[in-house]
């Protein structure tokens, strides 16, 4: 859930929400002339010339919602189980949850946002509903982390996406673009992670991913291998076009990419789905996948649509077999 002040700009000042330890919220205010507000999701402080400093236009927290097996009916909204900030490194909210069931337990990775760091945090649950914060597992600007649902050769694996300020140019003879990439990491215990050193899934020339990319849904085991749905962004306007693509990894050696489809999207934003929200739309061309589940002969793909709605898509299992 993302909440914002109804009237963010008032009397020449921009207002936004911040959590303050131990348990209350405050409204921050800054003169608009000190800010670049061209991006509807965030604003930049112009007074800092040596680094890029941002604030968020909305504040995020997590609300567990129970759905029917096909994902199309809301059975219960658990307002008594909301997840809100509990540490100073979450002062600007908790975003982008990805839940993976490993054995009998549930593990949820989230992005925690603060002036201290922009990190990946881990939550644990025995029942998928009551979660306990376990702390930071990926430090500043390493986010979009999704966990594999089982150990592989005795090791836990995860997809990550470090995002820095500095990149070096790639060779002109190759097809790899400089910039953020999806990386593979391994861990003995889900808390201490080491990057796998080979290049994994970067943005490539002559594809629809010309800006950046990152993990989407936790990998799903299939007969073809590990199905990984991820988001890719094409440079367009201020925010870009977000689409869902996929890769299939070897079941026993996840560092081996069997199939990579970064040219034909699995999902694109569908304006007809959000037409009834036209008065609230502040983004276009954004679909952001964060989950996939098996249901009988189909796959249920859970995504965010334009940062305004939850989208459920049913895909026949053969969809990925035909496109491999």
N, C-alpha and C positions, 0 to 999 in steps of 0.2 A: 504494500500500500504506500502511495506517495501523497503527501498532503502539502499544501502551500497556503500562504496567506491570501485571502480572497482579493485584497487590494494591496499588491506588493509594492507599488510605487505610490507614495503619498507625501505631498508637500516637499517634493524634490529629493526624497530619500527612498532608497530601496530597502525593503524589509524581508527578512527570512528567519527560519526557525533553527535553533541550535539546542541540543540537549546539554545540560550542565549537571555534573555529578553533585550529589549522589542520585537525585531522582526528580529533577524538575526541568522544564523547558523555558527557554527565554527567546525573545525576539531581538535580533540584531538589526541595526539600521546603519546605512552608509549613504553618503551623498551620491546621487546618480552621476554627477559629472566625473566622479572618480572611477566609474565602472564602464566596461564594455558589455552590453547586454544583448548582443546580436544572436547569441545561442539561447534558445528558450529553455534549455536544461540547466544552464550554468552561466555565471557571469565572471568576468575577469577584472581584477583590481589593477588599474592603470598606474598606480603609484609605485609598483614594484617593477623596475626596468630590467633587473638582472636575472629574475626568474619569473615564471608564469604562476600566478596565484589566483585561485578560483574560489567561488562560493557556489552553493547549489540553490536553485530556485524552489526546490521541494525537499521534503524530509521523508525518508522511507523507513517503514517498520514492517514486520511480517505478521500476516493473519492466516492461520491454518483454516483451510476450507476443505470439507469432506465431500467427495464426488461419488457418483455411481460408477460401476466398473467400466462403462463406456465413456466416462468423462463428460457427459452431456447434461447431467442433472446435479444440482447442488443439494446435498443431503443435510448438511449442517455447517454453519459458520461458527467456529470456536472462538468467540470473542474473549472467553476466559483464558485462552492459551496464547494470547498475542506475545510476540517477541519484540521487545524494544531495547534500546541501549542499556548496557550494564557496565560499561567501562569507558574511560576517557577517549579511547581510540575509536569510539562509535558516536562521537558528538554530533556528526552530521548525518547519521542514519545507518541502516543496514539494508543492503541491496542484493539483488541477483542471487537468490537462494537456489542451490542445486542439491537435491536429496538423493543419496545412494544407499540402498540396503545392502549391507555386507554381513553375511551370516544372519543372525537373528536381530541385529541392531541396525539403526538408521544413523547415517552421518550426513550432515548438511554443511556445505561450504557456502559462505556468504562474503560479500564485499563490505568491509567496515570502513567508514569514511570519517576522517578527522583532520585537524590541523597537524596532528602528530605524524600521521602516515595514512596511506590509502592501501589497506592490506586485505589479505584473505584470512578469514576466521573460521573456526570449526565448531560445530555444535554436534552433540551426541544425544540419542534418544533410544529408549528400550521399546517404545510403542509407536513411534512415528508421530506423536502428538506433543509430548512433554520433552522439551529440549533443554540441555544444559550447555552453556558456553564453555568451551575447552581452551580458548585463547587463539592467538595469532599463529598461523602455520606458514604463511607466505608474507614476506615483508613488503615494503612500499612499492606500489604500482605493479605488483605481480598478482593478477586477478583472473577472472573467468576460469577458475579452477574447478575441474570435474573429476571425481574419483571413479576408478574402475570398481565394479561390484564384487570382485574377488581377487585374491592373491594370484599372481601368475609366476610360476616357478619359485614360489615362496616369498614373493615380493609384492608390495602394494604399488600400484601405478596411478598416475593422474596426468591429465592435460592441464597445462598452465599457459598464461599469456603475459609475460613481462612487458611493460610499456614504459619506455624511457624517453628522455629528451634528446638523446644523441644517437645517431646511426651513421654508419659509413656506407659509401656507395658500393654496389655490387658490380661484378665484372660485366662488361658490355656483351660478352659472348654468351652469357647465360640468360635464363628466363626469370630469375628471382629478383623481386623488388626489395629495396631496402625498407626497413620499418618493422613493426611488430609482427611476431609469428607465434603460432601455436607450438609449444614445446612439450616434451614428455619428461616426467620426473618419476623417480622411484623412491620408496621408503620402506624401512623395516617395520614401522609402527604407526603410520598415518600422521606422525607429528614432525619427523625429521626427514627432509626431502633433499635429494640430490638430482640435478638435471642430467638427463641422458644427453650425451655430448654432440651427437650428430644433428644436423639440421632436420627439423621435422616437417611442419606444414607452414611454409611462408606464403606471402602474397606473391603472385606470379604475373608476369607481363601477359597481355592478350587474354585476360580473363575478366570476369565481372568484379573481381576483388582488387581494386586499385588503390585502396586507402588503408584498411586494416582488417584484421580478422581475430576471432577468439572462440574459445570453447562454448558449446551450447548445452546439449543434453549429456548426462553421464553415459558412457559407452554401453551398448547393449550387445550381448552375445547372440550371434546368429550362426547359421550353418556356413555362411561365407566368411565369417570372422567378426571382429568387434566393429559394430556400426557406430560411427561417431558423427553426430549432427553438429555442425558449427555455424557461426554467423560470419559472413563476409560483407565488407562494406565497400561500395563503389563511391568514389568521390563525386558528390553532387550537392551543390548548395552549401549551407553551413554545417549540416549534420551528416549528410550522405545517405545512400540507399542501403538499408540493411536487408539481407536475404539469408536464407538457410541453405547450406550446402552439406555435403557428406564425404566421409572417407571410410574405408573398411581396412582394418588392421588385422594382421595375423593373430590367431587366437593364442598361440604359444610364444610368439615373439612380437609384442605390440610395437616395437620400434620399426617393424617392417610394414610399409604401406602397400596393401594389395590393390586398392582402388582409390583414386582421388578424383572427385567431381567438383571442380570449382568453376565450371563454365555454364552448367544448366542447373538453376536453383531448384531445390525441393519445394521451397515456399517463398512467396513474395507477398508484400502487403496487398490486402484486398480491400479497396475503398468501400465496397458494398457492406462489409461487416461493421463498419464504424460510421455509416452514414447517419444513423440516429444520434450520434454524438457530435454532430458537425459543429455545434456551438462551443465545444470544448477542445476541439482538435488544435494542437499547436505544433505537431510533427506530421510529416507525411513519409511514405515509403519506408516504414520501419516494421519489420517482424523480427522477433528476438526469441529463438527457441531455447528452452531450458529443461525440457524433460521428454522422455519417450518411454512408453510402456507397451507390453504385449497384451492383446485382448482378443482371444479366439484366433481368427485368421487374419487379423489386422494389427497395425501398430497405431497407437494413439500418441500424437505429437502435441505437446503443450508449449504454447508460445505466448509472448506478449505482443499485442498489436497496437502500434502508435503510442505506447506508454499509457494507454487508456483502458484497455480491455484484455481479458484472457481469451485466447483462441485455442480451440481444440480441433485438430485435424486428424481424420482417419485415413490411413494409407494401407493399401493391400500389401501383404508381405512380399508379393512378387515385384513390387515397385522397384526395390533396390536390386533384385536379381536381374531384372530386365535392363537396368541401366549400368550394371557392372561391366 
